[in-house]
Amino acid sequence: MSTHARPLADHLAAASDDELTTLLTARGVRPDVGWQDLFDAAEALLEPASVGRVLPTLTADEAAALVDAAQGATAGASRERLTALALVRPDGTPHAPVAEAVAGRLRPAPLDETPAPAATESAAAHAAERAFTTVGVLADILLLAREQPFTLLMGGAVSAGQKRQLAETGLDVEIVDPLVAVAVRAGLAAPVDRLLRTTPAAEGWLRSPAAERWALLTTAFRDALPRGVRSASGGWLPPAQWPLAHPWDPAWPEQATQLLESARLLGLVAEDGSEPPWSQTLRRGEAADASALSELLPAEVDRIFLQNDLTAIAPGPLQPALDVRLRTMARRESASQASSYRFTAESVAHAFAAGEDESSILEFLGEISLTGIPQPLGYLVAQTGQRHGLVRVSVDDETGRTRVESADPHLLEAMAVDQSLRPLGLSVHVGSLTTKVGQDTVYWALTDARYPASLVDRDGVVAVKTRHPAAVPESAPAPDYGPLIARLRERQGPDADAAWLDRELEAAVRAKAVLQVTVGMPDGSTRELLLEATGLGGGRLRGRDRAADVERTLPVSSIRAATVVPT
């Protein structure tokens, strides 16, 4: 048993519950760890493996301070943090196992906190264009994920098959993973059961102007940055210094590269590493100010041209709220300064399924169209509206089975023999089809097979159903260290010296070690004995006296000190 744990055990005994909670959290200790007392805790925290896990989390300043302390210098301004991590004593001296772990490591150079130079007009313009493109592409990703959640790999990256599908829509798959990370960080998407799903916050974000979208993304990006790249003001250190922020973390270079790429995509860093004007407030830890960025963004439009070929042309970036609604009834074909959309029977049917009706669609299009509503488009909407709801999916109150009804008997006949619907097990029953499969499953199967289905509740009212409801992000609950700390406190006796001696003797007996024992005599003097420890019980230590070659039994209460003698 290491004698180096004793000073740390004393420090832990004097710490408050809040300080212990902070320490246990920072060191990643499991709340159900089997420690029985503070000596167990101290020993475990100073084990080489435990020390090796915490060193990579240190920032450059903290790592430098620890090297200084190991070499006999002061730990400086980082001493409080290093003490809270149980790496150094309150006087700044590193615990012996920590000093051994740090020995031979180079002292990290201090980071240069001088801000990056201001971007030129040209560099800032390119950064603004990139930020605008990023916000638009992320909106596309979220809209696609809202309709069909993305499949994720174990590490959180989007699957290769999913990326191939995204590539077919015209998205640059190289930036999909970085943008997904940005969306998750901003709370717009959440991984649930290895599926990427949008959150309720995404609905409001998708309908916000580009500048507001950017401000939310960049604020969330800054607030989630690791400690090593955050400044004292709550902003960030110069991005050029980010790769040096965690010098002892072997995984940090890759993570720093990913963070820099995210910063570049968000327009926070220009291509040449300079700083656009809209990055300054964020870098200082202040609220995002997108005014300078807005001046360089293309103006959003609120009108479109509807054409006879069932297409719509937006002469500029369409206002997000209008774009989101238009894309529920039309498929966007191209995205640039002038976006194009195409209306099809399937896309208009999707709008009806989402809760629109003929009048609401025509009213919306009439409000934003500069060319009125072409006759072919009006006919398509009317025809789709007539077909929508021809197939009604309900639940039979008597049997509890799902019932499929239609005023068109030909539709029922077609569904009864449709091979794609065989898994539903539809059977003919009194002018309808029934199945034991659930109502929602039947409805979505019919919709996928392009039947004009609608859900009907028990009151006969058509219900609007969302196939993939928004996921509510669930933050991991903070570890509850209350029971662990209480158990450690219970074993914290009034006499720490006696408790520590008992542990030393128990460890010596288990290891059959040789002890240099100092025994207090009745006359007040002390005597040194060299014992081979053989047993401990009943408040007595048993062992063979090396000098006299006899067995001795010593009252533990008479032992003043015991030191293991190296063999």
Secondary structure per residue as TSV (DSSP state, phi and psi in degrees):
chain	resnum	aa	ss	phi	psi
A	1	M	-	360.0	133.4
A	2	S	-	-74.5	130.6
A	3	T	T	-77.0	-10.5
A	4	H	T	-70.5	-16.5
A	5	A	H	-76.1	-20.6
A	6	R	H	-59.6	-49.8
A	7	P	H	-60.4	-37.9
A	8	L	H	-68.0	-38.6
A	9	A	H	-60.5	-40.8
A	10	D	H	-63.1	-40.5
A	11	H	H	-65.1	-40.7
A	12	L	H	-65.2	-36.5
A	13	A	H	-63.8	-33.1
A	14	A	H	-86.0	-10.9
A	15	A	S	-76.2	152.8
A	16	S	-	-78.6	167.6
A	17	D	H	-61.9	-38.4
A	18	D	H	-64.2	-40.5
A	19	E	H	-66.1	-39.1
A	20	L	H	-65.8	-40.0
A	21	T	H	-61.9	-43.0
A	22	T	H	-61.4	-43.4
A	23	L	H	-63.5	-49.9
A	24	L	H	-62.6	-36.9
A	25	T	H	-67.1	-46.9
A	26	A	H	-64.5	-32.0
A	27	R	T	-89.4	-0.1
A	28	G	T	67.3	35.0
A	29	V	-	-77.1	135.8
A	30	R	-	-72.8	136.7
A	31	P	T	-62.0	-23.2
A	32	D	T	-98.1	19.9
A	33	V	-	-59.4	149.5
A	34	G	-	-88.7	27.6
A	35	W	-	-66.3	139.1
A	36	Q	-	-102.0	-25.5
A	37	D	S	-154.4	178.7
A	38	L	H	-68.0	-24.4
A	39	F	H	-66.8	-40.7
A	40	D	H	-58.8	-44.5
A	41	A	H	-61.8	-46.1
A	42	A	H	-62.6	-44.5
A	43	E	H	-62.0	-43.1
A	44	A	H	-66.1	-39.8
A	45	L	H	-68.4	-23.4
A	46	L	T	-100.1	2.9
A	47	E	S	-62.8	143.5
A	48	P	H	-53.1	-39.8
A	49	A	H	-64.8	-40.6
A	50	S	H	-67.4	-43.8
A	51	V	H	-62.8	-39.6
A	52	G	H	-64.2	-26.6
A	53	R	H	-78.8	-28.6
A	54	V	H	-88.5	-27.4
A	55	L	G	-58.5	-40.3
A	56	P	G	-64.6	-16.9
A	57	T	G	-82.4	-9.7
A	58	L	-	-72.1	143.8
A	59	T	-	-77.5	172.8
A	60	A	H	-59.9	-43.3
A	61	D	H	-64.3	-41.9
A	62	E	H	-68.4	-39.4
A	63	A	H	-64.4	-42.1
A	64	A	H	-63.2	-41.7
A	65	A	H	-64.5	-36.5
A	66	L	H	-69.8	-38.4
A	67	V	H	-63.2	-43.1
A	68	D	H	-59.9	-44.5
A	69	A	H	-64.7	-38.4
A	70	A	H	-66.5	-24.3
A	71	Q	T	-95.5	9.0
A	72	G	T	95.5	-1.4
A	73	A	S	-89.4	176.9
A	74	T	-	-77.7	149.3
A	75	A	-	-77.7	-9.0
A	76	G	G	67.5	-149.6
A	77	A	G	-67.1	-18.4
A	78	S	G	-87.9	1.3
A	79	R	H	-60.6	-40.2
A	80	E	H	-61.4	-43.0
A	81	R	H	-66.8	-42.1
A	82	L	H	-66.7	-33.7
A	83	T	H	-68.4	-41.2
A	84	A	H	-64.0	-25.2
A	85	L	T	-89.4	3.0
A	86	A	T	62.7	33.7
A	87	L	S	-98.5	-29.6
A	88	V	B	-129.7	160.2
A	89	R	-	-78.0	167.2
A	90	P	T	-55.8	-26.7
A	91	D	T	-83.8	3.8
A	92	G	S	91.2	-2.9
A	93	T	-	-80.5	127.9
A	94	P	B	-70.4	145.4
A	95	H	-	-62.5	147.2
A	96	A	H	-53.3	-46.4
A	97	P	H	-62.4	-31.5
A	98	V	H	-70.0	-43.3
A	99	A	H	-60.4	-38.1
A	100	E	H	-66.1	-38.6
A	101	A	H	-69.3	-30.0
A	102	V	H	-87.0	-22.1
A	103	A	T	-54.8	131.5
A	104	G	T	90.7	-11.2
A	105	R	-	-79.9	142.1
A	106	L	-	-75.5	146.6
A	107	R	-	-75.5	120.9
A	108	P	-	-62.4	142.0
A	109	A	-	-72.1	147.4
A	110	P	-	-65.0	146.0
A	111	L	-	-78.8	143.2
A	112	D	-	-85.3	114.7
A	113	E	-	-93.5	11.5
A	114	T	-	-67.9	124.7
A	115	P	-	-58.6	153.0
A	116	A	-	-63.9	151.9
A	117	P	-	-62.7	153.2
A	118	A	B	-67.2	142.4
A	119	A	-	-73.1	146.6
A	120	T	-	-71.2	168.1
A	121	E	H	-58.9	-41.0
A	122	S	H	-66.5	-45.2
A	123	A	H	-65.0	-38.8
A	124	A	H	-66.5	-38.6
A	125	A	H	-63.6	-41.9
A	126	H	H	-65.2	-38.9
A	127	A	H	-66.0	-38.8
A	128	A	H	-64.7	-42.0
A	129	E	H	-62.6	-40.8
A	130	R	H	-66.3	-41.1
A	131	A	H	-61.8	-42.8
A	132	F	H	-63.7	-42.0
A	133	T	H	-64.7	-42.4
A	134	T	H	-61.2	-45.4
A	135	V	H	-62.0	-41.0
A	136	G	H	-67.2	-43.0
A	137	V	H	-65.6	-39.7
A	138	L	H	-63.9	-37.3
A	139	A	H	-62.2	-40.7
A	140	D	H	-61.5	-43.2
A	141	I	H	-62.0	-43.9
A	142	L	H	-67.2	-38.4
A	143	L	H	-65.0	-38.5
A	144	L	H	-68.5	-41.9
A	145	A	H	-68.1	-27.9
A	146	R	H	-67.2	-37.2
A	147	E	H	-77.9	-40.6
A	148	Q	S	-145.4	101.7
A	149	P	-	-52.5	143.3
A	150	F	E	-78.7	142.7
A	151	T	E	-79.9	132.9
A	152	L	B	-112.1	150.0
A	153	L	-	-82.6	174.6
A	154	M	T	-58.1	-36.9
A	155	G	T	-80.3	-2.8
A	156	G	S	100.6	-7.6
A	157	A	-	-76.6	153.9
A	158	V	B	-70.9	138.2
A	159	S	-	-64.7	155.9
A	160	A	H	-62.5	-40.7
A	161	G	H	-62.1	-40.0
A	162	Q	H	-65.3	-39.2
A	163	K	H	-65.4	-35.5
A	164	R	H	-62.5	-39.6
A	165	Q	H	-65.9	-38.7
A	166	L	H	-66.7	-36.8
A	167	A	H	-62.2	-33.8
A	168	E	H	-66.7	-22.2
A	169	T	T	-87.7	-1.6
A	170	G	T	97.3	4.0
A	171	L	-	-78.9	146.1
A	172	D	-	-79.4	106.3
A	173	V	G	-68.9	-16.5
A	174	E	G	-66.3	-25.9
A	175	I	G	-105.7	6.2
A	176	V	H	-63.6	-50.2
A	177	D	H	-62.7	-46.3
A	178	P	H	-59.0	-38.6
A	179	L	H	-73.7	-34.1
A	180	V	H	-61.8	-41.5
A	181	A	H	-62.3	-39.7
A	182	V	H	-62.8	-42.5
A	183	A	H	-65.9	-42.5
A	184	V	H	-64.6	-42.0
A	185	R	H	-62.3	-33.8
A	186	A	T	-87.0	-0.3
A	187	G	T	76.7	18.1
A	188	L	S	-90.3	-18.8
A	189	A	E	-144.0	158.9
A	190	A	E	-147.8	137.2
A	191	P	E	-78.4	124.6
A	192	V	E	-132.1	115.9
A	193	D	T	52.8	45.2
A	194	R	T	61.6	29.7
A	195	L	E	-127.5	137.4
A	196	L	E	-90.4	116.1
A	197	R	E	-122.2	148.0
A	198	T	E	-74.7	160.5
A	199	T	-	-111.4	168.1
A	200	P	H	-56.9	-32.7
A	201	A	H	-63.9	-26.5
A	202	A	H	-65.6	-31.4
A	203	E	H	-62.5	-45.5
A	204	G	H	-69.0	-39.4
A	205	W	H	-63.7	-40.8
A	206	L	H	-62.6	-26.1
A	207	R	T	-99.0	5.4
A	208	S	S	-90.5	154.2
A	209	P	-	-60.6	159.3
A	210	A	H	-57.5	-41.1
A	211	A	H	-63.7	-40.0
A	212	E	H	-69.3	-37.7
A	213	R	H	-58.7	-47.1
A	214	W	H	-62.3	-43.4
A	215	A	H	-61.4	-41.3
A	216	L	H	-65.9	-43.7
A	217	L	H	-63.2	-45.7
A	218	T	H	-71.9	-34.6
A	219	T	H	-65.1	-44.3
A	220	A	H	-64.8	-37.9
A	221	F	H	-61.6	-47.0
A	222	R	H	-63.4	-45.0
A	223	D	H	-67.4	-20.5
A	224	A	T	-97.0	1.3
A	225	L	S	-64.0	145.4
A	226	P	-	-62.5	159.3
A	227	R	G	-55.7	-37.4
A	228	G	G	-63.4	-24.0
A	229	V	G	-107.1	1.6
A	230	R	B	-86.6	145.3
A	231	S	-	-93.6	168.6
A	232	A	T	-64.0	-25.3
A	233	S	T	-81.4	-5.4
A	234	G	S	97.1	1.3
A	235	G	S	-94.7	-136.3
A	236	W	B	-137.7	158.4
A	237	L	-	-77.6	164.1
A	238	P	-	-52.4	129.5
A	239	P	G	-54.4	-28.3
A	240	A	G	-63.5	-21.5
A	241	Q	G	-92.2	-7.8
A	242	W	G	-58.6	-40.4
A	243	P	G	-62.2	-15.2
A	244	L	G	-100.5	3.8
A	245	A	S	-71.5	-32.0
A	246	H	S	-128.3	78.7
A	247	P	T	-66.1	-20.1
A	248	W	T	-103.1	9.4
A	249	D	-	-102.0	109.9
A	250	P	T	-64.7	-22.3
A	251	A	T	-88.8	-6.6
A	252	W	H	-66.9	-42.0
A	253	P	H	-52.7	-42.9
A	254	E	H	-66.7	-41.9
A	255	Q	H	-65.0	-40.0
A	256	A	H	-63.1	-39.7
A	257	T	H	-61.2	-42.1
A	258	Q	H	-65.6	-40.0
A	259	L	H	-65.9	-40.9
A	260	L	H	-64.3	-38.3
A	261	E	H	-65.6	-39.5
A	262	S	H	-63.7	-41.7
A	263	A	H	-62.7	-39.0
A	264	R	H	-66.9	-44.7
A	265	L	H	-62.3	-34.5
A	266	L	T	-81.4	0.2
A	267	G	T	74.7	19.4
A	268	L	S	-83.7	-19.6
A	269	V	S	-133.0	132.6
A	270	A	-	-76.9	167.8
A	271	E	T	-59.4	-33.2
A	272	D	T	-89.4	9.3
A	273	G	S	87.2	-2.2
A	274	S	-	-77.9	172.5
A	275	E	B	-109.7	116.8
A	276	P	-	-65.7	154.8
A	277	P	G	-61.9	-30.1
A	278	W	G	-75.4	-8.3
A	279	S	G	-84.4	-17.3
A	280	Q	H	-62.8	-46.3
A	281	T	H	-65.3	-39.2
A	282	L	H	-64.3	-42.1
A	283	R	H	-63.9	-31.0
A	284	R	T	-83.8	-2.2
A	285	G	T	88.2	13.1
A	286	E	-	-96.0	176.2
A	287	A	-	-66.5	149.1
A	288	A	-	-64.2	135.7
A	289	D	-	-123.0	106.0
A	290	A	-	-95.2	10.9
A	291	S	H	-62.4	-45.1
A	292	A	H	-65.7	-34.8
A	293	L	H	-68.8	-41.4
A	294	S	H	-59.7	-32.7
A	295	E	T	-64.5	-23.9
A	296	L	T	-100.8	-6.0
A	297	L	S	-85.1	146.9
A	298	P	-	-64.8	144.3
A	299	A	-	-67.7	136.8
A	300	E	-	-82.0	144.7
A	301	V	B	-110.3	159.3
A	302	D	-	-124.2	17.7
A	303	R	-	-134.3	152.9
A	304	I	B	-134.9	165.5
A	305	F	E	-105.6	118.8
A	306	L	E	-93.2	133.5
A	307	Q	-	-119.6	161.7
A	308	N	T	-66.7	-20.6
A	309	D	T	-86.3	20.8
A	310	L	S	65.7	31.7
A	311	T	E	-117.9	162.1
A	312	A	E	-131.1	139.3
A	313	I	E	-120.3	125.5
A	314	A	E	-97.6	120.2
A	315	P	S	-70.9	5.5
A	316	G	S	-171.3	-175.4
A	317	P	-	-61.0	119.0
A	318	L	B	-73.5	141.5
A	319	Q	-	-52.0	133.9
A	320	P	H	-52.6	-42.5
A	321	A	H	-62.4	-38.7
A	322	L	H	-71.5	-40.1
A	323	D	H	-61.2	-43.8
A	324	V	H	-63.0	-43.2
A	325	R	H	-70.6	-40.4
A	326	L	H	-61.2	-34.8
A	327	R	T	-77.3	-5.4
A	328	T	T	-79.2	-18.2
A	329	M	T	-121.2	-5.2
A	330	A	S	-144.7	147.8
A	331	R	E	-93.4	126.0
A	332	R	E	-76.1	130.8
A	333	E	E	-98.3	-32.1
A	334	S	E	-148.9	150.8
A	335	A	-	-131.4	116.8
A	336	S	S	-160.9	-153.2
A	337	Q	S	-60.8	-33.4
A	338	A	S	-120.4	112.1
A	339	S	E	-93.9	148.6
A	340	S	E	-120.7	147.3
A	341	Y	E	-131.9	150.1
A	342	R	E	-127.1	132.5
A	343	F	-	-92.6	133.3
A	344	T	-	-133.7	167.5
A	345	A	H	-60.3	-37.9
A	346	E	H	-68.7	-42.3
A	347	S	H	-68.2	-38.2
A	348	V	H	-69.1	-37.6
A	349	A	H	-61.8	-35.0
A	350	H	H	-61.5	-38.0
A	351	A	H	-65.5	-41.3
A	352	F	H	-62.6	-41.9
A	353	A	H	-64.7	-27.2
A	354	A	T	-83.9	0.5
A	355	G	T	112.8	-4.3
A	356	E	-	-76.1	162.5
A	357	D	-	-134.7	178.8
A	358	E	H	-58.2	-45.6
A	359	S	H	-67.4	-39.7
A	360	S	H	-68.5	-36.1
A	361	I	H	-66.7	-48.7
A	362	L	H	-66.8	-35.9
A	363	E	H	-64.4	-44.8
A	364	F	H	-63.1	-47.6
A	365	L	H	-65.1	-36.9
A	366	G	H	-64.3	-33.2
A	367	E	H	-71.3	-32.4
A	368	I	H	-104.3	-4.4
A	369	S	B	-86.9	135.9
A	370	L	S	-90.1	-7.3
A	371	T	S	-124.9	18.9
A	372	G	-	70.1	-167.1
A	373	I	-	-109.8	111.3
A	374	P	-	-59.2	149.2
A	375	Q	H	-58.0	-43.0
A	376	P	H	-59.5	-36.5
A	377	L	H	-71.5	-42.2
A	378	G	H	-61.6	-38.7
A	379	Y	H	-65.8	-41.4
A	380	L	H	-61.7	-44.1
A	381	V	H	-64.6	-43.8
A	382	A	H	-65.0	-43.7
A	383	Q	H	-64.0	-41.5
A	384	T	H	-65.7	-37.7
A	385	G	H	-64.7	-36.2
A	386	Q	H	-67.5	-36.5
A	387	R	H	-77.9	-31.8
A	388	H	T	-61.5	130.4
A	389	G	T	87.9	5.1
A	390	L	S	-63.5	-28.7
A	391	V	E	-107.8	120.8
A	392	R	E	-112.4	128.8
A	393	V	E	-111.7	117.2
A	394	S	E	-136.2	-176.4
A	395	V	E	-118.5	127.0
A	396	D	-	-71.3	120.5
A	397	D	T	-63.3	-32.8
A	398	E	T	-78.0	-46.0
A	399	T	T	-97.8	-19.9
A	400	G	-	77.9	1.5
A	401	R	-	-82.9	156.0
A	402	T	E	-78.0	132.3
A	403	R	E	-114.3	134.4
A	404	V	E	-114.4	118.8
A	405	E	E	-123.7	158.1
A	406	S	E	-161.0	144.6
A	407	A	S	-75.5	-13.0
A	408	D	-	-103.3	105.2
A	409	P	H	-63.4	-24.8
A	410	H	H	-67.2	-34.5
A	411	L	H	-65.1	-42.2
A	412	L	H	-63.3	-40.8
A	413	E	H	-63.8	-40.9
A	414	A	H	-64.5	-42.4
A	415	M	H	-67.3	-34.0
A	416	A	H	-65.9	-27.3
A	417	V	H	-110.8	3.6
A	418	D	-	-69.4	118.6
A	419	Q	G	-65.0	-30.4
A	420	S	G	-68.5	-16.4
A	421	L	G	-101.8	5.1
A	422	R	G	-56.6	-38.1
A	423	P	G	-59.5	-18.8
A	424	L	G	-76.3	-21.1
A	425	G	-	64.7	44.3
A	426	L	-	-70.0	136.6
A	427	S	E	-130.5	145.2
A	428	V	E	-75.6	134.2
A	429	H	E	-153.4	107.8
A	430	V	T	49.7	60.5
A	431	G	T	71.7	17.6
A	432	S	E	-147.8	179.1
A	433	L	E	-116.3	141.5
A	434	T	E	-131.0	158.6
A	435	T	E	-158.5	155.4
A	436	K	S	-84.5	-6.6
A	437	V	S	-69.0	147.2
A	438	G	-	-60.5	154.6
A	439	Q	H	-59.5	-47.0
A	440	D	H	-63.1	-42.7
A	441	T	H	-61.6	-42.8
A	442	V	H	-64.4	-43.9
A	443	Y	H	-59.5	-47.5
A	444	W	H	-71.6	-30.9
A	445	A	H	-65.2	-42.0
A	446	L	H	-66.9	-39.3
A	447	T	H	-64.1	-43.9
A	448	D	H	-62.2	-32.2
A	449	A	T	-83.2	5.6
A	450	R	T	68.7	31.8
A	451	Y	-	-88.8	143.5
A	452	P	-	-75.8	69.4
A	453	A	E	-90.9	153.5
A	454	S	E	-143.3	147.7
A	455	L	E	-84.9	139.5
A	456	V	E	-126.6	128.9
A	457	D	-	-82.1	-176.2
A	458	R	T	-67.6	-18.0
A	459	D	T	-93.7	4.9
A	460	G	S	82.6	10.0
A	461	V	-	-92.7	135.2
A	462	V	E	-67.8	128.8
A	463	A	E	-108.1	143.2
A	464	V	-	-95.1	125.4
A	465	K	-	-119.5	134.1
A	466	T	-	-94.0	125.7
A	467	R	S	-67.9	-41.4
A	468	H	S	-124.9	86.8
A	469	P	-	-56.5	150.3
A	470	A	-	-60.2	141.0
A	471	A	-	-90.4	132.7
A	472	V	-	-89.5	115.6
A	473	P	-	-59.9	134.9
A	474	E	-	-114.5	111.1
A	475	S	-	-74.0	143.9
A	476	A	-	-62.7	129.7
A	477	P	-	-64.0	144.2
A	478	A	-	-64.8	139.0
A	479	P	-	-58.3	139.4
A	480	D	-	-96.0	101.8
A	481	Y	-	-94.1	4.5
A	482	G	H	-55.7	-52.8
A	483	P	H	-61.7	-38.3
A	484	L	H	-65.0	-46.7
A	485	I	H	-64.2	-39.4
A	486	A	H	-62.2	-41.3
A	487	R	H	-64.7	-41.2
A	488	L	H	-65.0	-37.3
A	489	R	H	-67.8	-37.3
A	490	E	H	-60.1	-36.9
A	491	R	T	-86.1	4.3
A	492	Q	-	-87.7	91.7
A	493	G	-	-73.4	168.7
A	494	P	S	-71.0	-26.0
A	495	D	-	-108.8	93.8
A	496	A	H	-67.6	-35.2
A	497	D	H	-62.7	-44.3
A	498	A	H	-65.1	-39.7
A	499	A	H	-64.9	-41.1
A	500	W	H	-66.2	-39.8
A	501	L	H	-61.8	-42.2
A	502	D	H	-58.4	-41.1
A	503	R	H	-66.8	-41.0
A	504	E	H	-62.4	-42.5
A	505	L	H	-68.1	-40.6
A	506	E	H	-62.4	-42.8
A	507	A	H	-65.6	-38.0
A	508	A	H	-66.2	-39.4
A	509	V	H	-66.1	-42.9
A	510	R	H	-61.9	-37.0
A	511	A	H	-89.2	-2.4
A	512	K	T	51.4	45.9
A	513	A	-	-85.2	164.0
A	514	V	E	-95.5	128.0
A	515	L	E	-112.7	139.8
A	516	Q	E	-93.5	105.5
A	517	V	E	-106.1	132.1
A	518	T	E	-102.9	118.2
A	519	V	E	-110.7	133.2
A	520	G	E	-82.2	129.1
A	521	M	-	-95.2	161.8
A	522	P	T	-58.2	-31.5
A	523	D	T	-83.3	5.7
A	524	G	S	94.9	-10.9
A	525	S	-	-82.3	173.0
A	526	T	E	-124.1	158.6
A	527	R	E	-138.1	138.7
A	528	E	E	-95.3	131.6
A	529	L	E	-129.0	144.2
A	530	L	E	-107.6	106.2
A	531	L	E	-116.5	140.6
A	532	E	E	-91.4	103.9
A	533	A	E	-64.2	129.0
A	534	T	E	-123.3	-20.1
A	535	G	E	-168.1	157.4
A	536	L	E	-146.2	125.3
A	537	G	E	178.8	151.5
A	538	G	T	63.5	26.6
A	539	G	T	74.2	18.8
A	540	R	E	-132.4	145.0
A	541	L	E	-103.9	130.3
A	542	R	E	-110.4	142.4
A	543	G	E	-173.9	164.5
A	544	R	E	-92.9	126.2
A	545	D	E	-73.4	115.1
A	546	R	T	-62.8	-38.9
A	547	A	T	-72.3	-46.9
A	548	A	T	-91.6	-10.1
A	549	D	T	55.3	47.0
A	550	V	E	-134.6	158.8
A	551	E	E	-80.7	135.5
A	552	R	E	-126.7	148.5
A	553	T	E	-123.8	119.3
A	554	L	E	-116.0	133.3
A	555	P	E	-63.4	129.6
A	556	V	G	-59.9	-31.1
A	557	S	G	-66.0	-19.4
A	558	S	G	-92.0	-9.9
A	559	I	E	-82.3	121.5
A	560	R	E	-89.0	-32.6
A	561	A	E	-159.4	155.7
A	562	A	E	-147.0	127.5
A	563	T	E	-128.3	133.7
A	564	V	E	-72.4	130.5
A	565	V	-	-95.6	122.9
A	566	P	-	-59.8	139.7
A	567	T	-	-101.1	360.0
